[in-house]
Amino acid sequence: MTSDIKPQPGIMEIDLYEGGQSTIEGRTDVVKLSSNENPFGPSEAATEAFRRSMHQLHRYPNTHHLPLRTAIGEVWGLDPERVICGVGSDEILTLLCQAYAGPGDEVVHTEHGFAMYRISALAAGATPVSVPESERVTDVDAILAACNRKTRLVFIANPNNPTGTMIGGNELARLADGLPRGAILVLDGAYAEYVEGYDGGADLVDSRDNVVMTRTFSKIYGLGGLRIGYGYAPKPIIDVLNRLRGPFNLSEAQMAAAAAAVRDVAYMEKCRRENARMRNWLAEALAEHGVPSDTSCANFILARFADAEEAEACDEHLKSEGIIVRRVGGYNLPNCLRITVGDEASCRRVAHTVGTFKGRRQ
């Protein structure tokens, strides 16, 4: 008997998202560099705020997120009334697709863009459109050429994951201004805090009615385990998204930790400096071993190998030494490995192991 129970169109085209591997069977000395996590964890202020919130676990959280939105606004100079908080920035991306894209609509993303862009588009019944990049860098002209009257959303991460590359403010403005009427540019700023002086696109949001910025607490703030993110957008878009957002999507513990984290600016800047120091060191060390990478603006390096076979062999060798990195064949980069910038000891361990691997193949 054939069942008449069927999911909505597009859902069965979704490949399940796979997070970074975190364990290696038989090893307890694993160095996990597969998920772009802050190796130093959250600030003490965020940890203490989370600890204090445990005394109110029997209470429902507020539905307006005002203390967290206020903290975000004060630190980043944003209007709290135009901030929406979610379960990671992923939830904001999903809400945008749910609100603005559907059957017959198109959602544009770059060929090496974050997997959730395609997943969220398909879940809403829309058609994802992949656009080529130029040497692993977002190509504004290619994006504009792919847009048409069906285009509803354009997603780009800046800096991009998994390439680590980014484009400048003039190019972002040209992209926003060149979109068809009725289309929204979504700037995914998950790694924006790693770029000194970069506002993640906030100025573009303030000066235009078709730009949305998303940010997360999972990366530089070290709160990936709590799943907190936010979006900044024109008020009409925020009003639409709030109609879809679940009223209790964030707990008081999540909001308290995030508010304390965003206010601890000194800790964030310390993490940014240390990341930049070790990112530069690791890129140079790998290059000396014959493994090049593009200049990364994030907290990871996209290491390039001769071909997919060499990349996979290096990954297996790293695992044999207790080091987990990320294969990115699913991002159309089969000859690459994405390596999170860890602490100094982890970076030195990676460089030594890759050097050993390359030495054996010569």
Residue pairs with C-beta under 8 A, 6 or more apart in sequence:
8 125
9 103
9 125
10 121
10 122
10 123
10 124
10 125
10 126
11 122
11 123
13 122
14 118
14 119
14 122
14 123
15 119
15 330
17 115
17 116
17 119
18 330
19 35
20 32
20 34
20 35
20 36
20 324
20 326
21 32
21 34
21 324
21 326
22 30
22 32
22 34
22 35
22 324
23 30
24 30
24 319
24 322
24 324
27 322
29 322
30 322
30 323
30 324
31 322
31 323
31 324
31 342
31 346
31 349
31 350
32 324
32 340
33 323
33 324
33 325
33 326
33 339
33 340
33 341
33 342
33 346
33 350
34 324
34 325
34 326
34 338
34 340
35 224
35 326
35 340
36 161
36 191
36 219
36 298
36 299
36 300
36 338
36 340
37 218
37 219
37 222
37 224
37 340
38 219
38 220
38 221
38 222
38 224
38 271
38 299
39 340
39 341
39 342
39 343
39 346
40 222
40 271
40 274
40 343
41 47
41 222
42 50
42 221
42 222
42 223
42 257
42 261
43 221
43 222
43 260
43 261
43 264
43 267
43 268
44 267
45 260
45 261
45 263
45 264
45 267
46 221
46 222
46 223
46 257
46 258
46 260
46 261
46 264
47 257
48 260
49 256
49 257
49 259
49 260
50 226
50 253
50 256
50 257
50 260
52 256
53 251
53 252
53 253
53 256
53 257
54 253
56 252
57 253
59 252
60 248
61 248
61 250
61 251
61 252
61 255
62 252
62 255
63 247
63 248
65 83
65 84
65 85
65 250
65 255
66 80
67 255
67 256
67 259
68 85
68 230
68 250
68 255
68 258
68 259
68 262
69 80
69 81
69 83
69 85
69 230
70 80
70 259
71 258
71 259
71 262
71 263
72 78
72 80
72 83
72 230
72 262
73 79
73 80
73 83
74 263
75 262
75 263
75 265
76 199
76 202
76 262
77 202
78 202
78 232
81 235
81 238
82 205
82 232
82 233
82 234
82 235
82 238
83 230
83 231
83 232
83 238
84 92
84 95
84 230
84 231
84 233
84 238
84 241
84 242
84 245
85 228
85 229
85 230
85 249
85 250
85 255
85 258
86 92
86 95
86 228
86 229
86 230
86 231
86 245
86 249
86 250
87 227
87 228
87 229
87 249
87 250
88 216
88 218
88 227
88 228
88 229
89 188
89 190
89 214
89 215
89 216
89 218
89 229
89 230
89 231
90 116
90 120
90 229
91 229
91 245
91 249
92 212
92 214
92 229
92 230
92 231
92 241
93 116
93 117
93 120
93 155
93 186
93 188
93 214
94 116
94 120
94 123
95 241
95 244
95 245
96 120
96 153
96 184
96 186
96 212
96 231
96 241
97 107
97 120
97 121
97 123
97 124
97 126
97 153
98 123
98 124
98 244
99 240
99 241
99 244
100 152
100 153
100 184
100 240
101 107
101 121
101 124
101 125
101 126
101 152
101 153
102 124
102 125
102 126
103 125
103 126
104 126
104 127
104 150
105 126
105 127
105 150
105 151
105 152
106 126
106 127
106 128
106 129
106 148
106 150
106 151
106 152
107 117
107 118
107 120
107 121
107 124
107 126
107 127
107 128
107 129
107 151
107 152
107 153
107 154
107 155
108 128
108 129
108 131
108 143
108 146
108 147
108 151
108 153
108 154
108 155
109 117
109 118
109 121
109 128
109 129
109 130
109 131
109 154
109 155
109 156
110 130
110 131
110 132
110 133
110 138
110 139
110 143
110 156
110 160
111 130
111 131
111 132
111 133
111 332
112 133
112 136
112 160
112 162
112 163
112 331
112 332
112 333
113 130
113 155
113 156
113 157
113 160
113 161
113 331
114 155
114 157
114 161
114 188
114 190
115 330
115 331
117 128
117 155
118 128
118 130
121 127
121 128
121 153
122 128
126 152
126 153
127 150
129 146
129 151
131 139
131 142
131 143
131 146
132 139
132 142
133 139
133 142
133 163
134 142
135 294
136 160
136 163
136 165
136 294
136 302
136 333
137 160
137 163
137 165
137 167
137 294
138 156
138 158
138 160
138 165
138 166
138 167
138 171
140 167
140 171
140 174
140 175
140 178
143 154
143 156
143 175
144 175
144 178
144 179
147 154
147 178
147 179
147 180
147 183
148 180
149 180
151 179
151 180
151 183
152 182
152 183
152 184
153 183
153 184
153 186
154 175
154 179
154 183
154 184
154 185
154 186
155 186
155 188
156 175
156 185
156 186
156 187
156 188
157 187
157 188
157 189
157 190
157 191
158 166
158 167
158 172
158 187
158 188
158 189
158 192
158 200
158 201
159 165
159 166
159 191
159 192
159 194
159 195
159 296
159 297
159 298
160 166
160 298
161 190
161 191
161 298
161 300
162 300
162 302
162 326
162 328
162 331
162 333
162 336
162 338
163 294
163 302
163 333
164 293
164 294
164 295
164 296
164 297
164 298
164 300
164 301
164 302
165 294
165 295
165 296
165 297
166 195
166 297
169 203
169 204
172 185
172 187
172 201
172 204
173 204
175 185
176 185
176 204
176 208
176 210
176 211
177 208
179 185
179 210
183 210
184 210
184 211
184 212
184 237
185 204
185 210
185 211
185 212
186 211
186 212
186 213
186 214
187 200
187 201
187 204
187 211
187 212
187 213
187 214
188 214
189 200
189 201
189 213
189 214
189 215
189 216
190 214
190 215
190 216
190 218
190 219
191 219
191 220
191 297
191 298
191 299
192 198
192 199
192 200
192 201
192 215
193 200
193 215
193 219
193 220
193 221
193 268
193 272
194 219
194 220
194 272
194 275
194 276
194 297
194 298
194 299
195 297
196 272
200 213
200 215
201 211
201 213
202 213
202 232
204 211
204 213
205 211
205 212
205 213
205 232
205 233
205 234
208 234
209 234
209 236
210 234
211 233
211 234
212 231
212 232
212 233
212 234
212 237
213 231
213 232
213 233
214 229
214 230
214 231
214 232
215 229
215 230
215 231
215 232
216 228
216 229
216 230
217 223
217 226
217 228
217 229
217 257
217 258
217 261
217 262
218 224
218 227
218 228
218 229
219 299
220 268
220 271
220 272
220 275
220 299
221 258
221 261
221 262
221 268
222 261
222 271
223 257
223 258
223 261
226 253
226 254
226 257
226 258
227 254
228 250
228 254
228 255
228 257
228 258
231 238
231 241
233 241
261 267
261 268
262 268
274 343
275 299
275 341
278 341
278 342
278 343
278 344
278 347
279 296
279 299
279 301
279 341
281 347
282 301
282 339
282 341
282 347
282 350
282 351
283 293
283 295
283 296
283 301
285 347
285 351
285 355
286 292
286 293
286 301
286 303
286 351
286 354
287 293
288 355
289 351
289 354
289 355
289 358
290 358
291 303
291 304
291 305
291 354
291 358
292 303
292 304
293 301
293 302
293 303
293 304
294 302
296 302
299 340
299 341
300 338
300 339
300 340
300 341
301 338
301 339
301 341
302 328
302 333
302 336
302 337
302 338
302 339
303 336
303 337
303 338
303 339
303 354
304 335
304 336
305 311
305 314
305 335
305 336
305 337
306 335
307 334
307 335
308 329
308 334
308 335
310 335
310 361
311 327
311 334
311 335
311 336
311 337
312 327
313 357
313 361
314 337
314 354
314 357
314 358
315 325
315 327
315 337
317 353
317 356
317 357
318 324
318 325
318 337
318 350
318 353
318 354
318 357
321 349
321 353
323 349
323 350
323 353
325 337
325 338
325 339
325 340
325 350
326 337
326 338
326 339
326 340
327 337
328 334
328 336
328 337
328 338
339 350
341 347
342 350
